[in-house]
Amino acid sequence: MLTVVKNYIKLLYKYKVLNISASMEYKVSFILQIVLMILNNASFLIVWGALFTVNKSIGGYEFKDVMLLWAISSSSFGFCYVLFGNGRKVMSLIINGELDVYLLQPKNLLFNVLVSETSISAIGDILYGYIILIILGADIKLWAMFSLFVVVSGIIMAMFGVIIHSLTFYLNNIKEFINNMEMLAVSFSIYPEGIFGGFVKLLLYTVIPTGFMVYIPVSVMRQFDMGLFLEVIAFAVFETIAAIVIFNSGLKRYGSGNMMNMRG
Amino acid sequence: MKKYFRVAKMMLINNLQYIWDIVLGSIHFLVIIFIFVNLWQYLYGSGKAMISGYDISQMVWYLIVGELIVIGTRTTVTKGGISDEVKSGNISYILSKPINYIWYQFSNFIGEVIVKLMFYIPLSLAVGLIMIGELRNFNFAYIPFMIIVIALGIIVDFFLRVTVGLLAFWIEDTSPLFWMYGKFILMFGVFFPAELFPKAVADIVKVSPVAAIVYGPGKIVIDFSFETFLSIVSIQIIYLLLSIALAFWVYQKGVKKLNVNGG
């Protein structure tokens, strides 16, 4: 068991080194993607800075809480797409019959598909969250908790993606639906929970996992609560199992694209 | 001139075939409005009738106008289509034809944007009326002036996006530049009027391209006066000339660097 885990970690490492070094061939583009993503995220602070001149508290959040919300949202999004960079392409791989090339490899299909690409701009997202922590003057406890939530929330985000993309095995023409679901999960994750009413809140803890991805982590980081902390972990485990089951059962309906393809 | 009309007409007919994509693509447009209506209701709900001189209906309608200009007019060209053509070398197909590349893309844009606006304008009106109701002090007689300012805003935005897209002659991937440009417009102009920013920032926004693209049109719709109209149109004409000149200059510099391998 330990050897299997070690082998997968080794595979993951090799993929990331290969992907990142390939992208670094275009140095200007590589640096621009990371730096501009950090600036892109930081630009929202201007909006919040202006909004907080109207009220000291918005939806139960103060300015530093919104910064923390942005930090966790951005870093977990970054973690998700640095590690599972191919997550947003699962739908097109299924539609175009491009899973064949992965099916022939002696590694777990879903893992192999997800980790085989790396989003470079997402590195900027990860860094942005930690820059915020430095600005907030976070103590070691917050750094540790934040890092743990980055991993757990990143996994929730990735598995949510796997679930909605796997619907492609069953339904046709759902490209826009998938894009919209991904957009909804991210859009709601950067605004305080308190501004939304009951029904939307219900959606954010069920259909769209934004509540578990960012709202509960922010709440736990503001005031530690073991029950809530375990809820996030349990949800991540549940969602991972659900994603694997849905993907694997959908795979039985997969039709090969008969494409000749090679991966370097 | 006739050939450019033909291109626009062809693009319009093509896009009418994909109206369902436009409908589904509008969910993002609606979500941002929904989130901000919630946000403004929360802020105005704490006992404020006016924030920076605007009531809640003006704040929401300002956002709707801004979104209409920025999201409602996103087309293949303005989303990075030019960069893709430069990178793939497909630009060479147009270069060999007796048509100017930038005006060709402008015709494409007009054809596509007409279809989009045919959907987004009624949608914006319906969403605004349902979510927040009528705009205070709105006068229907000023609609022609509003149309002029909104149209100029859309065109200035087009030429600036073309300029960003043409930077693909030098940069492998222009998408980060598109994010930054888009964010700049969104942050400083779409979400709320410049008056909410500190005065020093607001003063800069009011003379920046943001004023020509979104702040000006939004302001004209929610708080019309002839004085504001004239000052906004002046800013728009200056930025229109500058952005056209910039797009052509970047194109002429860039096209000299183009290397296309036959295939």
Interface residues (C-beta under 8 A of the other chain):
Chain A: Y26 V28 S29 L32 Q33 L36 M37 L39 N40 S43 F44 I46 V47 A50 L51 T53 V54 N55 I58 G59 S121 E176 F177 N180 M183 L184 S187 F188 Y191 G194 I195 F196 G197 V200
Chain B: D21 L24 G25 I27 H28 V31 I32 I35 N38 L39 Q41 Y42 L43 S46 K48 I51 I171 E172 D173 S175 P176 L177 W179 M180 K183 F184 M187 F188 F191 F192 L196 F197 P198 V201
